[in-house]
Protein backbone atom coordinates (compact mmCIF):
# COMPACT_ATOMS: atom_id res chain seq x y z
CA UNK A 1 0.00 0.00 0.00
CA UNK A 2 2.96 2.28 -0.61
CA UNK A 3 1.36 3.70 -3.78
CA UNK A 4 -1.73 4.82 -1.84
CA UNK A 5 -0.18 7.85 -0.06
CA UNK A 6 1.44 9.10 -3.29
CA UNK A 7 -0.50 7.72 -6.29
CA UNK A 8 0.18 10.83 -8.37
CA UNK A 9 3.92 10.20 -8.01
CA UNK A 10 3.65 6.65 -9.38
CA UNK A 11 0.95 6.78 -12.09
CA UNK A 12 3.10 4.82 -14.56
CA UNK A 13 4.05 1.86 -12.31
CA UNK A 14 0.36 1.43 -11.59
CA UNK A 15 -0.74 0.99 -15.23
CA UNK A 16 1.52 -2.05 -15.91
CA UNK A 17 0.55 -3.53 -12.56
CA UNK A 18 -3.19 -3.06 -13.11
CA UNK A 19 -3.62 -5.75 -15.83
CA UNK A 20 -3.06 -8.66 -13.43
CA UNK A 21 -4.15 -7.39 -9.95
CA UNK A 22 -7.16 -5.48 -11.28
CA UNK A 23 -9.21 -6.26 -8.18
CA UNK A 24 -6.63 -4.68 -5.87
CA UNK A 25 -5.93 -1.83 -8.27
CA UNK A 26 -9.64 -1.08 -8.67
CA UNK A 27 -10.01 -0.51 -4.93
CA UNK A 28 -6.94 1.74 -4.90
CA UNK A 29 -8.15 3.65 -7.97
CA UNK A 30 -11.40 4.43 -6.16
CA UNK A 31 -9.41 5.89 -3.26
CA UNK A 32 -7.31 7.95 -5.67
CA UNK A 33 -10.36 9.37 -7.43
Biopython code that builds the backbone (N, CA, C, O; Angstrom):
import numpy as np
from Bio.PDB.StructureBuilder import StructureBuilder

atoms = [
    (1, "UNK", "N", (0.840, -1.196, 0.000)),
    (1, "UNK", "CA", (0.000, 0.000, 0.000)),
    (1, "UNK", "C", (0.878, 1.250, 0.000)),
    (1, "UNK", "O", (0.487, 2.294, 0.523)),
    (2, "UNK", "N", (2.055, 1.137, -0.584)),
    (2, "UNK", "CA", (2.965, 2.283, -0.611)),
    (2, "UNK", "C", (2.515, 3.283, -1.669)),
    (2, "UNK", "O", (2.825, 4.471, -1.575)),
    (3, "UNK", "N", (1.770, 2.797, -2.696)),
    (3, "UNK", "CA", (1.358, 3.699, -3.778)),
    (3, "UNK", "C", (0.072, 4.434, -3.410)),
    (3, "UNK", "O", (-0.413, 5.257, -4.187)),
    (4, "UNK", "N", (-0.479, 4.148, -2.242)),
    (4, "UNK", "CA", (-1.729, 4.815, -1.839)),
    (4, "UNK", "C", (-1.477, 6.259, -1.399)),
    (4, "UNK", "O", (-2.192, 7.161, -1.834)),
    (5, "UNK", "N", (-0.476, 6.497, -0.547)),
    (5, "UNK", "CA", (-0.184, 7.850, -0.056)),
    (5, "UNK", "C", (0.267, 8.773, -1.181)),
    (5, "UNK", "O", (-0.007, 9.972, -1.129)),
    (6, "UNK", "N", (0.952, 8.250, -2.197)),
    (6, "UNK", "CA", (1.435, 9.097, -3.289)),
    (6, "UNK", "C", (1.156, 8.450, -4.636)),
    (6, "UNK", "O", (2.091, 8.047, -5.329)),
    (7, "UNK", "N", (-0.113, 8.343, -5.021)),
    (7, "UNK", "CA", (-0.498, 7.723, -6.293)),
    (7, "UNK", "C", (-0.114, 8.601, -7.470)),
    (7, "UNK", "O", (0.226, 8.091, -8.537)),
    (8, "UNK", "N", (-0.164, 9.912, -7.291)),
    (8, "UNK", "CA", (0.177, 10.826, -8.375)),
    (8, "UNK", "C", (1.660, 10.711, -8.729)),
    (8, "UNK", "O", (2.054, 10.986, -9.862)),
    (9, "UNK", "N", (2.473, 10.307, -7.763)),
    (9, "UNK", "CA", (3.915, 10.202, -8.006)),
    (9, "UNK", "C", (4.227, 8.929, -8.802)),
    (9, "UNK", "O", (5.222, 8.879, -9.526)),
    (10, "UNK", "N", (3.383, 7.904, -8.670)),
    (10, "UNK", "CA", (3.650, 6.650, -9.379)),
    (10, "UNK", "C", (2.456, 6.252, -10.246)),
    (10, "UNK", "O", (1.887, 5.179, -10.048)),
    (11, "UNK", "N", (2.069, 7.098, -11.202)),
    (11, "UNK", "CA", (0.949, 6.776, -12.089)),
    (11, "UNK", "C", (1.353, 5.756, -13.146)),
    (11, "UNK", "O", (0.521, 4.970, -13.599)),
    (12, "UNK", "N", (2.636, 5.762, -13.547)),
    (12, "UNK", "CA", (3.102, 4.818, -14.556)),
    (12, "UNK", "C", (3.202, 3.389, -13.999)),
    (12, "UNK", "O", (2.649, 2.464, -14.593)),
    (13, "UNK", "N", (3.889, 3.198, -12.884)),
    (13, "UNK", "CA", (4.052, 1.855, -12.309)),
    (13, "UNK", "C", (2.712, 1.207, -12.006)),
    (13, "UNK", "O", (2.635, -0.012, -11.846)),
    (14, "UNK", "N", (1.674, 1.992, -11.926)),
    (14, "UNK", "CA", (0.361, 1.432, -11.595)),
    (14, "UNK", "C", (-0.303, 0.840, -12.838)),
    (14, "UNK", "O", (-0.993, -0.176, -12.750)),
    (15, "UNK", "N", (-0.098, 1.474, -13.993)),
    (15, "UNK", "CA", (-0.735, 0.993, -15.226)),
    (15, "UNK", "C", (-0.291, -0.433, -15.573)),
    (15, "UNK", "O", (-1.137, -1.292, -15.820)),
    (16, "UNK", "N", (1.023, -0.700, -15.595)),
    (16, "UNK", "CA", (1.515, -2.046, -15.915)),
    (16, "UNK", "C", (1.150, -3.067, -14.846)),
    (16, "UNK", "O", (1.114, -4.266, -15.118)),
    (17, "UNK", "N", (0.880, -2.602, -13.641)),
    (17, "UNK", "CA", (0.552, -3.534, -12.556)),
    (17, "UNK", "C", (-0.954, -3.747, -12.460)),
    (17, "UNK", "O", (-1.409, -4.630, -11.733)),
    (18, "UNK", "N", (-1.720, -2.959, -13.176)),
    (18, "UNK", "CA", (-3.185, -3.058, -13.106)),
    (18, "UNK", "C", (-3.721, -4.274, -13.877)),
    (18, "UNK", "O", (-4.687, -4.893, -13.431)),
    (19, "UNK", "N", (-3.123, -4.629, -15.014)),
    (19, "UNK", "CA", (-3.618, -5.752, -15.832)),
    (19, "UNK", "C", (-3.853, -7.020, -15.028)),
    (19, "UNK", "O", (-4.900, -7.651, -15.172)),
    (20, "UNK", "N", (-2.910, -7.406, -14.191)),
    (20, "UNK", "CA", (-3.063, -8.658, -13.432)),
    (20, "UNK", "C", (-3.909, -8.426, -12.168)),
    (20, "UNK", "O", (-5.009, -8.970, -12.065)),
    (21, "UNK", "N", (-3.417, -7.629, -11.208)),
    (21, "UNK", "CA", (-4.153, -7.392, -9.951)),
    (21, "UNK", "C", (-5.205, -6.309, -10.114)),
    (21, "UNK", "O", (-5.175, -5.304, -9.405)),
    (22, "UNK", "N", (-6.132, -6.504, -11.039)),
    (22, "UNK", "CA", (-7.156, -5.478, -11.281)),
    (22, "UNK", "C", (-8.013, -5.277, -10.038)),
    (22, "UNK", "O", (-8.368, -4.148, -9.703)),
    (23, "UNK", "N", (-8.342, -6.358, -9.362)),
    (23, "UNK", "CA", (-9.213, -6.263, -8.178)),
    (23, "UNK", "C", (-8.586, -5.326, -7.144)),
    (23, "UNK", "O", (-9.258, -4.447, -6.604)),
    (24, "UNK", "N", (-7.301, -5.520, -6.875)),
    (24, "UNK", "CA", (-6.627, -4.683, -5.870)),
    (24, "UNK", "C", (-6.464, -3.262, -6.397)),
    (24, "UNK", "O", (-6.621, -2.292, -5.655)),
    (25, "UNK", "N", (-6.145, -3.150, -7.692)),
    (25, "UNK", "CA", (-5.928, -1.828, -8.270)),
    (25, "UNK", "C", (-7.245, -1.056, -8.311)),
    (25, "UNK", "O", (-7.269, 0.157, -8.100)),
    (26, "UNK", "N", (-8.337, -1.766, -8.582)),
    (26, "UNK", "CA", (-9.644, -1.084, -8.668)),
    (26, "UNK", "C", (-9.960, -0.403, -7.348)),
    (26, "UNK", "O", (-10.420, 0.739, -7.330)),
    (27, "UNK", "N", (-9.717, -1.092, -6.249)),
    (27, "UNK", "CA", (-10.006, -0.511, -4.927)),
    (27, "UNK", "C", (-9.126, 0.718, -4.699)),
    (27, "UNK", "O", (-9.590, 1.733, -4.181)),
    (28, "UNK", "N", (-7.859, 0.619, -5.087)),
    (28, "UNK", "CA", (-6.943, 1.745, -4.899)),
    (28, "UNK", "C", (-7.380, 2.918, -5.785)),
    (28, "UNK", "O", (-7.384, 4.070, -5.353)),
    (29, "UNK", "N", (-7.746, 2.600, -7.033)),
    (29, "UNK", "CA", (-8.149, 3.649, -7.968)),
    (29, "UNK", "C", (-9.314, 4.435, -7.394)),
    (29, "UNK", "O", (-9.375, 5.656, -7.542)),
    (30, "UNK", "N", (-10.232, 3.751, -6.746)),
    (30, "UNK", "CA", (-11.396, 4.428, -6.155)),
    (30, "UNK", "C", (-10.924, 5.411, -5.081)),
    (30, "UNK", "O", (-11.469, 6.507, -4.951)),
    (31, "UNK", "N", (-9.920, 5.014, -4.323)),
    (31, "UNK", "CA", (-9.410, 5.886, -3.261)),
    (31, "UNK", "C", (-8.711, 7.097, -3.879)),
    (31, "UNK", "O", (-8.803, 8.212, -3.363)),
    (32, "UNK", "N", (-8.009, 6.859, -4.997)),
    (32, "UNK", "CA", (-7.306, 7.952, -5.667)),
    (32, "UNK", "C", (-8.314, 8.971, -6.183)),
    (32, "UNK", "O", (-8.157, 10.175, -5.981)),
    (33, "UNK", "N", (-9.348, 8.474, -6.850)),
    (33, "UNK", "CA", (-10.360, 9.371, -7.430)),
    (33, "UNK", "C", (-11.118, 10.056, -6.304)),
    (33, "UNK", "O", (-12.017, 10.855, -6.563)),
]
sb = StructureBuilder()
sb.init_structure("model")
sb.init_model(0)
sb.init_chain("A")
sb.init_seg("    ")
for serial, (resi, resn, name, xyz) in enumerate(atoms, 1):
    if name == "N":
        sb.init_residue(resn, " ", resi, " ")
    sb.init_atom(name, np.array(xyz, "f"), 0.0, 1.0, " ", f" {name:<3s}", serial, name[0])
structure = sb.get_structure()
